[in-house]
Amino acid sequence: MQIAVVGSANCSTEEYGVAETIGRLIAGNHATVCCGGLGGVMEAVCRGAKEAGGTTVGVILGTGDGNPYLDVVIRTGMGHARNVILVNSGDAVIAVGGGYGTLSEIAVALKTGKSVFGLCTWEIEGVVACSTPEEAVSLAVRAGHQYHLSHSRQGL
């Protein structure tokens, strides 16, 4: 299972800590972290996952190497259009903080039927507000299993 984690490259210290915890928890659930591969929330979630022995994938908007905690780098050269690829790579989405790029990723996720769980992020219909990283990851893993099973049966 793959969980997409979205959030800003310019995040607060609190958001960085939350994302790092989310990464550790995703790895602890034997899921792969997918993110935009840059700094801030993306770096933190990868750092946490790597510290817990997990696997990380960065869907990069340019052609660079991304953050130092990535196992797999997908260099799209597509700018923010890569947000669609990132969201479609996850079986569920967790949003931490974020600006308009995060908002676009949330919108794509909701439009494509992905569950979105948020911490300190946009308060919009369809985003399940969570109080803790543990709650967000628990709900995302459950939703991700359901999404993955229903779509693998359909060959999607």
C-alpha positions as CSV (number, residue, x, y, z in Angstrom):
1,M,0.0,0.0,0.0
2,Q,1.1,3.6,-0.7
3,I,0.1,6.6,1.3
4,A,0.6,10.0,-0.3
5,V,1.5,12.8,2.1
6,V,1.1,16.3,0.9
7,G,2.2,19.6,2.4
8,S,4.3,22.7,1.9
9,A,8.1,22.9,1.3
10,N,8.0,25.9,3.7
11,C,6.4,24.5,6.9
12,S,6.5,25.3,10.5
13,T,8.5,23.5,13.1
14,E,5.3,21.9,14.4
15,E,4.3,20.7,10.9
16,Y,7.7,19.3,10.4
17,G,7.5,17.3,13.6
18,V,4.0,16.1,12.7
19,A,5.1,15.0,9.3
20,E,8.1,13.1,10.7
21,T,5.9,11.2,13.0
22,I,3.5,10.4,10.2
23,G,6.4,9.0,8.2
24,R,7.4,6.7,11.0
25,L,3.9,5.5,11.5
26,I,3.3,4.8,7.8
27,A,6.5,2.8,7.7
28,G,5.4,1.0,10.9
29,N,2.3,-0.1,9.0
30,H,4.4,-1.5,6.1
31,A,3.2,1.1,3.7
32,T,5.2,3.2,1.3
33,V,5.4,7.0,1.6
34,C,4.8,8.9,-1.6
35,C,5.3,12.7,-1.6
36,G,6.5,15.6,-3.7
37,G,10.1,14.8,-2.8
38,L,11.2,18.3,-1.8
39,G,11.8,19.9,1.6
40,G,9.5,20.9,4.5
41,V,6.7,18.4,5.1
42,M,7.9,16.2,2.2
43,E,11.4,15.9,3.7
44,A,10.1,15.3,7.2
45,V,7.7,12.5,6.2
46,C,10.6,10.8,4.3
47,R,13.0,11.3,7.2
48,G,10.5,9.7,9.6
49,A,9.8,6.8,7.3
50,K,13.5,6.1,6.6
51,E,14.3,6.2,10.4
52,A,11.7,3.5,10.8
53,G,13.0,1.4,8.0
54,G,10.3,2.4,5.5
55,T,10.4,3.1,1.7
56,T,10.0,6.6,0.3
57,V,9.0,7.8,-3.2
58,G,9.4,11.4,-4.4
59,V,7.4,12.6,-7.4
60,I,9.6,15.6,-8.2
61,L,8.2,18.6,-10.1
62,G,11.5,19.3,-11.8
63,T,14.5,17.2,-12.8
64,G,16.6,17.4,-9.5
65,D,17.3,14.8,-6.9
66,G,14.9,15.9,-4.2
67,N,15.5,15.5,-0.5
68,P,18.2,13.1,0.9
69,Y,15.6,10.7,2.4
70,L,14.2,9.4,-0.9
71,D,14.6,5.8,-2.1
72,V,12.9,6.4,-5.5
73,V,12.9,9.7,-7.3
74,I,10.5,10.2,-10.2
75,R,11.7,13.3,-12.1
76,T,8.6,14.6,-14.0
77,G,9.8,17.9,-15.2
78,M,6.1,18.9,-15.2
79,G,6.0,21.6,-12.5
80,H,2.8,21.5,-10.4
81,A,1.1,19.2,-12.9
82,R,3.0,16.5,-11.1
83,N,0.5,16.8,-8.3
84,V,-1.9,14.6,-10.2
85,I,0.7,11.9,-10.5
86,L,1.6,12.1,-6.9
87,V,-2.0,11.9,-5.7
88,N,-2.8,9.0,-8.1
89,S,0.2,7.1,-6.7
90,G,-1.4,6.9,-3.2
91,D,-4.2,4.7,-2.0
92,A,-5.1,7.4,0.5
93,V,-3.8,11.0,1.2
94,I,-2.7,12.7,4.3
95,A,-2.4,16.5,4.2
96,V,-0.2,18.4,6.7
97,G,-0.5,22.2,6.6
98,G,0.1,23.5,3.1
99,G,-0.6,26.3,0.7
100,Y,-2.2,26.3,-2.7
101,G,-0.2,23.4,-4.0
102,T,-1.5,21.3,-1.2
103,L,-5.0,22.5,-1.9
104,S,-4.7,21.4,-5.5
105,E,-3.5,17.9,-4.4
106,I,-6.5,17.7,-2.0
107,A,-8.8,18.7,-4.8
108,V,-7.4,16.0,-7.1
109,A,-7.6,13.4,-4.4
110,L,-11.3,14.2,-3.6
111,K,-12.2,14.4,-7.3
112,T,-10.7,10.9,-7.9
113,G,-12.4,9.3,-4.9
114,K,-9.3,9.1,-2.6
115,S,-9.8,9.6,1.1
116,V,-8.1,12.7,2.5
117,F,-7.1,13.0,6.2
118,G,-5.8,16.4,7.4
119,L,-3.7,17.9,10.2
120,C,-3.6,21.7,10.4
121,T,-4.6,21.9,6.8
122,W,-7.4,23.3,4.6
123,E,-10.9,22.9,6.2
124,I,-13.0,21.9,3.3
125,E,-15.7,19.4,2.6
126,G,-14.3,15.9,2.2
127,V,-11.2,16.4,4.2
128,V,-11.4,14.4,7.5
129,A,-9.8,16.6,10.2
130,C,-7.6,14.6,12.5
131,S,-6.3,15.5,15.9
132,T,-3.1,13.4,15.9
133,P,-0.6,11.8,13.5
134,E,-1.7,8.4,14.9
135,E,-5.3,9.1,14.0
136,A,-4.5,10.3,10.5
137,V,-2.3,7.3,9.7
138,S,-4.7,4.8,11.2
139,L,-7.6,6.2,9.1
140,A,-5.4,6.5,6.0
141,V,-4.2,2.9,6.3
142,R,-7.7,1.6,6.7
143,A,-9.0,3.7,3.8
144,G,-6.0,2.8,1.7
145,H,-6.6,-0.9,2.1
146,Q,-10.2,-0.5,1.1
147,Y,-9.3,1.7,-1.9
148,H,-6.5,-0.7,-3.0
149,L,-8.7,-3.8,-2.7
150,S,-11.7,-2.3,-4.6
151,H,-9.5,-1.0,-7.4
152,S,-7.3,-4.0,-7.8
153,R,-10.4,-6.2,-8.2
154,Q,-11.6,-3.8,-11.0
155,G,-8.2,-3.8,-12.7
156,L,-7.9,0.0,-12.2
